[in-house]
Structure formats: structure tokens, C-alpha cells
């Protein structure tokens, strides 16, 4: 369990839903403000951005994957916000009541977020899972941290968790498959309970499918955090829009996640409010015709029908125990039979 402001995040608390703005604002500050407003309207707990100090985190020449039309360096340079803009975004989030999150990708970005933007929670991307120098640097900041685990195996996650816990135990993992968008068959959300058991940590899902189905399934499997790529328009041009959801879907996700969380109780019992339903929903042993004194009960003169038995009347489950017994007294047609009426 970790805590941010007055919010507890963990297995026993309502799912923490993060609208991942990533670079779907396309470098427009006004669009980012609109995304914050829409995320708040959709009842997301937080909205997350990215902070890049490009020359501190990467070389200019980087490979280009299928979802980019330009190099990563060029894309991020075009869409990157300044420190001052991030401070303003956080201030606006604070003003309207949604948590501002941001992912750092280098030590300089970490320092800016902690010392200047004044974040209370850090989120580390999947690409940095095996960047042990950065993970250690972040852990030493002692802030609650969510660590994503796309593109990794359990042994690599274990290395990072063991290192991180040396300095900071306030950590939550998110299972992730880094394919954009991610087909359902590669989502593997069954890894969530596996990871929770193996690492003894709360585990969420960073979901790159372009629907909400796997996120809802993840909540049912115990995900404490759902991070979902978020856009104002899926059809916009850019590397992440196609693997994102729009505001109307985000609202359904937040409502559905809460509903599933509330429905996850593990007990099997008769609830107090069910007892009045039992009275008409269950069945009693009844007479199908007039049964004379001394006559045997059989499937021809006896059956089971609603409503449920009152005290001393015979529940349907004991129907076979009645068959072959004799009536102690005359029983009229369509009457619930009492134990006292059988021999």
C-alpha cells in the first residue's frame, strides 16, 4: 500500500485510475489543459504526463518503431513541455482536484519533478525497468513510486524490486505489455495475481489495448492501479492515439472499475437483504390434490412449489424423504405440508 495526499492505493482500496496523457497533447499546452478537464469529468484519480530532458536521457540517433513516423528524439523535442509548463499543469490539477503525475526518464527529470514541480508520487516507465542506476536514484528520493514492467521477464522485475526495496519499500508494480495498441492475446492479465504473490506487492495494469475490457478484467483479478492511455480523439495523428481511449470510455472505465472492486467480496453467505427474497423464491413440499388420512405421499399427489416453507413446513430439499410416508390427517389440495402431518 502507498499513500498520496489523502488517498491510499493498494489491494484493499478502490482502484486508482490514471489517465495517461503521454504525448497525446501533441505539445499543445491548451490541449493538455483540456485533457485534464476531461479526465476530471470522467472521474479519473490522476492524469499523467512525461518529462524529458532529451540530451540527458538519449542519443539523438535512436531506432524508429512501427508506431512512430519520426525518430523518438524528434517526436519528443516537438511535444516536450518546459518545467514552467509542468508547474502550471500541476497547479491546474491541484485547483480542480485531480492528481498530477509525471514520468521522468533521466536523473535530471527526476530532480526537476521532485524539487521544482513538487510531485508526491513518481511513475517509472517500462523502458526504465532495467535502468538500475535510475531506479536506485528514484528509490533514494523516498517518494511512493509506481514501476511499470513492460518488455521484461520476472527475473528482471525481481532485480529491480530487490534494488528498489533497499532504499524505499513504497512501491507498486504495474503489469504491462509494450505493444501499441496491444492485442488482447498478448495482454496476459493473469500475470497480475502471479506478480502480486511472487513479489508480495500490490500490482496494477498499464494497459495498451484500445478498449477498456482488459482493464476491467484486471480489476477483477486484483489490480490496484489502472493506467490507461488517454486521448481526446483516437483518430489523431501520433504514436499513442491509436492505443488510447477517449473521455466517454474513460468515464465507463472509472465507473466499471469501482463497481467490480465493490463486487469482489470472497464470502459466500446469505445476506440479510436476501432473506426477504427467500420467502418467495424458495419452494415447499405441497399437496397436488386432496390427500386422505393414511394415504401415502407420492409424486402423483405431492410436489414442490413456491413460496418457501414457514416454521414447521417442509422445504423442497426434503421432498424424497416425504415420499412413501403416510398422511396423519386429511390434507386439502394446494397446501404446504407440515412435518407434523406425516407418519
C-alpha positions in Angstrom: 0.0 0.0 0.0 1.2 3.5 -0.8 -0.3 6.9 0.1 -0.6 10.1 -1.9 -2.2 13.1 -0.3 -5.2 11.6 1.5 -5.5 8.7 -0.9 -4.5 5.1 -0.1 -3.5 2.9 -3.1 -3.4 -0.9 -2.7 -5.2 -4.2 -2.7 -7.8 -3.1 -0.2 -8.7 0.2 -1.7 -10.7 1.3 -4.7 -8.7 1.1 -8.0 -6.5 4.1 -8.7 -7.3 5.1 -12.3 -4.6 7.0 -14.1 -5.4 8.8 -17.4 -2.0 8.6 -19.2 -1.8 11.7 -21.3 1.7 10.7 -22.6 2.3 13.0 -25.6 -1.3 12.9 -26.8 -1.4 16.6 -26.2 0.9 16.9 -29.2 2.9 19.6 -27.5 -0.1 21.9 -27.1 -0.4 23.3 -23.5 -4.1 24.2 -24.2 -4.9 20.7 -25.3 -3.2 19.4 -22.1 -5.4 21.6 -20.0 -8.5 20.3 -21.9 -7.3 16.7 -21.3 -7.0 17.4 -17.6 -10.6 18.8 -17.5 -11.9 15.8 -19.4 -10.0 13.3 -17.1 -11.5 15.0 -14.1 -15.0 14.9 -15.6 -14.5 11.2 -16.2 -13.7 10.7 -12.5 -10.1 9.6 -13.1 -7.9 9.8 -10.0 -4.9 11.2 -11.8 -3.6 12.3 -15.1 0.0 11.6 -16.1 2.4 13.4 -18.3 6.0 12.8 -19.3 9.1 14.9 -18.5 12.0 14.7 -20.9 15.5 16.2 -20.6 16.4 14.8 -24.0 20.1 15.1 -24.0 20.3 13.6 -20.5 18.2 10.6 -21.4 19.1 9.6 -25.0 21.3 9.9 -28.0 19.9 11.8 -31.0 20.1 8.8 -33.2 17.5 6.3 -32.0 15.8 3.4 -33.8 12.3 4.0 -35.0 9.5 1.6 -34.2 6.3 0.9 -36.2 4.2 3.5 -34.3 6.5 6.5 -34.9 6.7 8.4 -38.1 9.8 10.3 -37.0 12.6 9.5 -34.6 11.9 9.4 -30.9 14.2 12.3 -30.3 12.4 14.4 -32.9 9.0 13.4 -31.6 9.8 14.3 -28.0 11.5 17.5 -28.9 8.4 18.6 -30.8 6.0 17.7 -28.0 8.0 18.3 -24.8 6.8 20.8 -22.2 9.0 23.1 -20.3 9.5 22.9 -16.5 7.3 26.1 -16.1 4.6 24.4 -18.1 4.7 21.3 -16.0 4.4 23.5 -12.8 1.4 25.2 -14.3 -0.2 21.8 -15.3 0.3 20.6 -11.7 -1.2 23.8 -10.3 -4.2 23.4 -12.5 -4.6 19.8 -11.5 -4.5 20.8 -7.8 -7.0 23.5 -8.4 -9.7 21.3 -9.9 -9.0 18.2 -7.7 -7.2 15.6 -9.8 -3.7 14.3 -9.1 -0.9 15.4 -11.4 1.6 12.6 -12.2 4.6 12.6 -14.4 7.1 10.1 -15.6 10.8 11.0 -15.5 13.2 9.4 -18.0 16.5 10.6 -16.5 18.1 11.8 -13.3 17.7 15.4 -14.3 14.0 14.9 -14.9 13.7 13.3 -11.5 15.3 16.2 -9.8 13.0 18.7 -11.7 9.9 16.8 -10.7 10.8 16.4 -7.1 12.5 19.8 -6.4 10.6 22.2 -8.7 7.3 20.6 -9.7 7.0 19.2 -6.2 5.3 15.8 -7.1 4.2 13.5 -4.3 4.3 10.3 -6.4 6.5 9.1 -9.1 5.7 6.7 -12.0 8.5 4.9 -13.8 8.0 3.7 -17.4 8.7 0.2 -18.6 11.7 1.3 -20.6 13.5 2.2 -17.4 12.7 -1.0 -15.5 16.3 -2.3 -16.2 17.9 1.1 -15.8 19.1 0.2 -12.4 21.1 3.4 -11.8 18.0 5.4 -12.4 15.8 3.1 -10.4 18.2 3.5 -7.4 18.3 7.2 -7.9 14.5 7.3 -7.8 14.2 5.0 -4.8 16.5 7.2 -2.8 14.0 10.1 -3.2 11.8 8.1 -0.8 8.6 9.0 -2.7 5.8 6.5 -3.3 6.6 5.0 -6.7 4.7 3.0 -9.4 7.0 1.0 -11.5 5.8 -0.4 -14.9 7.1 -3.7 -16.2 6.6 -3.9 -19.9 9.2 -5.6 -22.1 10.5 -7.6 -19.1 10.7 -11.0 -17.5 10.2 -12.0 -13.9 13.9 -12.2 -13.2 14.4 -8.6 -14.4 11.5 -7.4 -12.3 13.0 -9.2 -9.3 16.3 -7.5 -9.8 14.7 -4.0 -9.8 12.3 -4.8 -6.9 15.2 -6.0 -4.8 17.3 -3.0 -5.5 14.4 -0.5 -5.0 13.4 -2.1 -1.7 16.9 -1.4 -0.3 16.0 2.2 -0.2 12.3 2.5 -0.5 9.5 0.0 0.2 6.7 2.3 -1.0 6.4 0.7 -4.4 3.6 -0.7 -6.6 4.2 -2.6 -9.8 2.1 -2.4 -12.9 2.0 -5.3 -15.3 2.3 -4.1 -18.9 2.8 -5.3 -22.5 4.5 -2.6 -24.5 2.7 -3.1 -27.9 0.8 -0.1 -29.3 -2.0 -0.9 -29.5 -1.8 -4.3 -27.7 -3.9 -7.2 -29.0 -5.8 -9.0 -26.3 -3.9 -12.2 -26.7 -0.7 -10.5 -25.6 -2.2 -8.7 -22.6 -1.6 -11.6 -20.2 -3.5 -10.0 -17.3 -3.3 -13.3 -15.5 0.2 -12.2 -14.6 -1.2 -9.7 -12.1 -2.0 -12.2 -9.3 1.2 -14.1 -10.2 3.3 -11.0 -9.7 1.4 -10.0 -6.6 2.2 -13.4 -5.0 5.8 -13.5 -6.2 6.9 -10.0 -5.1 4.5 -9.5 -2.2 3.5 -6.1 -3.6 0.3 -4.5 -4.9 0.2 -4.9 -8.7 -1.8 -2.9 -11.3 -2.1 -2.8 -15.0 -0.6 -0.3 -17.5 -3.0 -1.1 -20.4 -2.1 -0.5 -24.0 -5.2 -2.1 -25.6 -7.5 0.4 -27.3 -10.6 -0.6 -25.3 -11.4 -0.9 -21.6 -12.1 -4.6 -21.4 -8.7 -5.8 -20.2 -8.6 -3.0 -17.6 -11.9 -4.2 -16.1 -10.7 -7.8 -16.2 -7.6 -6.7 -14.4 -9.6 -5.1 -11.6 -11.4 -8.4 -11.1 -8.0 -10.1 -10.8 -6.9 -7.7 -8.1 -5.3 -4.8 -9.9 -5.0 -1.8 -7.6 -3.9 0.6 -10.3 -5.1 1.0 -13.8 -3.1 3.3 -16.1 -4.8 3.8 -19.4 -3.6 5.8 -22.4 -5.9 8.8 -22.9 -6.7 11.0 -25.8 -9.3 13.5 -26.9 -9.5 11.8 -30.3 -8.3 8.3 -31.2 -8.1 9.3 -34.9 -5.5 12.0 -34.2 -2.1 11.5 -35.8 0.7 10.4 -33.4 2.3 7.3 -31.9 -0.1 6.8 -28.9 -3.5 7.9 -30.0 -4.4 4.6 -31.6 -3.7 2.7 -28.3 -5.7 5.2 -26.2 -9.3 5.7 -25.0 -11.4 8.8 -25.2 -13.2 10.6 -22.4 -16.5 8.7 -22.7 -14.7 5.4 -22.4 -12.6 6.7 -19.5 -15.8 7.5 -17.6 -17.2 4.0 -18.2 -13.8 2.6 -17.1 -13.8 4.5 -13.8 -17.4 3.5 -13.1 -16.9 -0.1 -14.0 -13.6 -0.5 -12.1 -15.3 0.8 -8.9 -18.3 -1.5 -9.5 -16.1 -4.5 -9.9 -14.0 -3.6 -6.9 -17.1 -3.4 -4.8 -18.3 -6.8 -6.1 -15.1 -8.6 -5.3 -16.1 -10.0 -1.9 -14.9 -13.5 -1.2 -17.5 -14.7 1.3 -20.4 -17.0 0.3 -23.3 -16.4 2.7 -27.0 -15.4 2.8 -27.1 -11.6 3.1 -29.7 -10.0 5.3 -31.4 -8.4 2.3 -31.7 -11.8 0.6 -33.8 -13.2 3.4 -37.0 -11.5 2.3 -36.4 -12.8 -1.2 -36.0 -16.4 0.1 -39.6 -16.2 1.4 -41.0 -16.2 -2.2 -38.1 -17.6 -4.2 -37.6 -21.0 -2.5 -40.1 -23.9 -2.6 -42.1 -26.0 -0.1 -43.4 -29.6 -0.3 -47.2 -29.2 -1.2 -50.2 -31.3 -2.0 -51.3 -31.6 -5.6 -54.8 -33.0 -4.6 -56.7 -33.9 -1.5 -54.7 -36.4 0.4 -56.8 -38.7 2.7 -55.7 -39.7 6.2 -53.5 -42.8 5.9 -52.8 -42.2 2.2 -49.2 -42.5 1.0 -47.4 -39.4 -0.3 -46.3 -40.0 -3.9 -45.2 -38.0 -7.0 -48.9 -38.1 -8.1 -50.3 -36.3 -5.1 -47.3 -34.4 -3.8 -44.8 -31.9 -5.4 -42.8 -28.8 -4.6 -44.0 -25.2 -5.3 -43.3 -21.7 -4.2 -43.3 -20.0 -1.7 -40.8 -21.0 0.9 -41.8 -23.0 3.9 -42.7 -21.3 7.2 -41.7 -22.8 10.5 -42.6 -26.5 10.7 -43.4 -26.7 7.0 -41.3 -28.9 4.7 -38.6 -27.4 2.5 -38.4 -28.7 -1.1 -35.0 -30.4 -0.5 -36.7 -33.0 1.7 -39.3 -34.0 -0.9 -37.9 -37.5 -1.3 -38.0 -38.1 2.4 -41.7 -37.5 2.3 -42.5 -39.9 -0.5 -43.8 -43.3 0.8 -44.8 -41.9 4.2 -48.4 -41.7 5.2 -50.6 -38.7 6.0 -51.6 -38.4 9.7 -54.7 -36.4 8.7 -56.6 -35.2 5.7 -54.7 -32.5 3.7 -56.5 -30.3 1.3 -55.4 -29.5 -2.3 -52.6 -27.0 -2.9 -51.5 -26.8 0.7 -48.0 -26.6 2.2 -47.4 -29.8 4.1 -46.1 -29.8 7.7 -43.8 -32.3 9.3 -46.5 -32.9 11.9 -48.8 -34.2 9.1 -46.6 -37.1 8.1 -46.0 -40.5 9.7 
